[in-house]
Amino acid sequence: MIRAFKPGERVRHGDLGEGVVIGPAVDGFIKVFFPSGERQIRVEGLGPALSRSEAVVLNAKGDSKRALRAWL
Protein backbone atom coordinates (compact mmCIF):
# COMPACT_ATOMS: atom_id res chain seq x y z
CA MET A 1 0.00 0.00 0.00
CA ILE A 2 1.35 3.42 -0.97
CA ARG A 3 1.09 6.09 1.70
CA ALA A 4 -0.52 9.40 0.78
CA PHE A 5 1.82 12.23 1.79
CA LYS A 6 0.43 15.74 2.12
CA PRO A 7 2.16 19.05 1.31
CA GLY A 8 4.11 20.24 4.36
CA GLU A 9 4.73 16.74 5.67
CA ARG A 10 8.30 15.77 6.60
CA VAL A 11 9.60 12.72 4.74
CA ARG A 12 12.79 10.68 4.52
CA HIS A 13 14.43 9.27 1.39
CA GLY A 14 17.17 6.63 1.51
CA ASP A 15 19.65 8.60 -0.62
CA LEU A 16 18.50 12.22 -0.29
CA GLY A 17 17.77 12.34 3.45
CA GLU A 18 14.99 14.38 5.03
CA GLY A 19 12.77 16.68 3.05
CA VAL A 20 9.38 18.39 2.97
CA VAL A 21 6.59 17.53 0.56
CA ILE A 22 5.74 20.56 -1.57
CA GLY A 23 3.09 19.15 -3.88
CA PRO A 24 0.58 16.32 -4.17
CA ALA A 25 1.47 12.97 -5.69
CA VAL A 26 0.72 12.62 -9.42
CA ASP A 27 1.06 9.29 -11.26
CA GLY A 28 3.24 7.82 -8.48
CA PHE A 29 5.64 10.79 -8.27
CA ILE A 30 5.76 13.58 -5.70
CA LYS A 31 7.64 16.89 -5.39
CA VAL A 32 9.85 17.13 -2.32
CA PHE A 33 12.24 19.84 -1.21
CA PHE A 34 15.51 18.38 0.14
CA PRO A 35 18.62 20.23 1.38
CA SER A 36 20.08 19.61 -2.09
CA GLY A 37 17.05 21.19 -3.79
CA GLU A 38 13.63 20.34 -5.18
CA ARG A 39 13.19 16.84 -6.60
CA GLN A 40 10.36 14.88 -8.13
CA ILE A 41 10.71 11.30 -6.94
CA ARG A 42 8.70 8.09 -6.70
CA VAL A 43 6.36 7.94 -3.71
CA GLU A 44 7.50 4.35 -2.96
CA GLY A 45 10.97 5.67 -2.12
CA LEU A 46 9.69 7.80 0.75
CA GLY A 47 8.87 7.18 4.37
CA PRO A 48 7.79 9.45 7.19
CA ALA A 49 10.54 11.48 8.86
CA LEU A 50 10.16 10.81 12.57
CA SER A 51 11.70 12.73 15.43
CA ARG A 52 13.82 10.73 17.87
CA SER A 53 10.93 10.59 20.37
CA GLU A 54 8.46 9.47 17.71
CA ALA A 55 10.82 6.71 16.59
CA VAL A 56 11.32 5.45 20.17
CA VAL A 57 7.58 5.35 20.82
CA LEU A 58 6.87 3.67 17.48
CA ASN A 59 9.52 1.02 18.19
CA ALA A 60 8.27 0.36 21.74
CA LYS A 61 5.83 -2.17 20.19
CA GLY A 62 3.44 -2.70 23.06
CA ASP A 63 5.83 -1.74 25.87
CA SER A 64 3.71 1.08 27.33
CA LYS A 65 6.19 1.80 30.13
CA ARG A 66 9.00 2.33 27.62
CA ALA A 67 6.79 4.61 25.53
CA LEU A 68 5.81 6.64 28.59
CA ARG A 69 9.47 7.04 29.64
CA ALA A 70 10.31 8.26 26.13
CA TRP A 71 7.75 11.06 26.39
CA LEU A 72 8.85 12.03 29.90
N, C-alpha and C positions, 0 to 999 in steps of 0.2 A: 504494500500500500504506500502510495506517495503522499507525503505530508504537504499540506497547503500552508505555505509561508505567506505572511502578510507584510506589506510595506512597513518599515520601521522595526521589524523583528531582527534580533541578533542571530546570526547563523555562523557555522563553522564549516570550512572546506578542508579536506585533507592536505592539499598543496598550498592553498592561498591563505589559510588561517581564518581569523574571525572577520566578519563583515556585517553589513546591514543591508537588508532587502530594500530596494528602492523602487520596485515595480512588481506588478502581479505576474504570475507564471503564465506563459503563452506557449502552447505546443511543447511542453516539457522543459522549457528553458525559462530562466528567471534572471532579472538584473540585480546584481549585488555590488555594493561599493566596498572594496577591500582597501587596506593601506596602500596597495600598489596601484589602485585605481578602479574604475568601474569595469565590471565584466558581466557578460551574459553567459551563464553556465547551466548545465543540466541540473534539474531539481534533485535527481537521485544522488548527486554528489554532495548534497548538503545535509547537515544535521543542526539541531538547535545548539546555540552557544550558551552553555550554562556557567553560572558563577561557581566558585569553589563550594559555597554552601549548598547551592542547588544540586551540584554533582554528588556531594556527600549524602544528602537526604535521598536522592534518587537511588543511590547505590546501597542504602541501608537495607533495602529489600525485606521489609517486615520487622526490622529491629527498631521498634518505636522509641526505645530508650536512646539508642544511638542517634536517631533523627532528632530527638529533642535536645540532646547535648550539642548537636551541630548548630542548632538555631540559638542556643544560649551562648 
